[in-house]
């Protein structure tokens, strides 16, 4: 038996084949929008064709190793209705009200489960925290990558919200009248602190020494442009974390995603900035993710064994 997990992103679709013990047997990554790809004229368009091709590849890998595919776990950005297996809206994928789980269940003949990428990642984080003896009932998981989301875990449960839209932490406005965000608001956390926006702001401020976001973080302390951009990113995140703390009273704030790999370069100034603001109360632990950038995939694999899944439609 084997499970295919797929983490669908706006730039790449990442997949992995897991055995029953959760060991990774194979991995694959394809571009979400391959250069020169033409729209197949099917629901989900180019992006779903990329997902299907990736699952094809990993299913073939399962067969080649003598294993049968027992399920597919997917995670997607956007507004995701996990219960119905639909992506209500994912602008970066060109999806609106797309029954992704059903389409793939019909195509591959196995149960398919779907959840929001940050919530799937939080499942993996919760499992890893439990295994490490850390608190699992009251924490907020914030993966920082191309975008910024947050998954709220309270009373041990993952919060989905009325429309599946809970946790859009990246679109909390924290700078009144600030820079314009892709969502149409101004001053969102994401405009200052997502990996892509840190690099964009570094370049727009005249920075020339870094080729990517990681290099910007490494220049902090030696390059005044990097210092300013990083200060703004930490400041925006801190204001958001203070809001989350005041409202939810979490035990821990867990930072993950690609920018989470910056480790103490991000966490140390963030702890200081949060503590400066929250002098009236205790401050939650601010920790690095235990599962790292692969959390989405690990969480998608865990979904297959969750109660919410979509069986394939049987041929009449
Ligand atoms: Zn926004």
Boltz pocket constraint, residues with backbone or C-beta under 6 A from the ligand:
constraints:
  - pocket:
      binder: B
      contacts: [[A, 170], [A, 171], [A, 172], [A, 181], [A, 182], [A, 183], [A, 184], [A, 185], [A, 188], [A, 190]]
      max_distance: 6.0
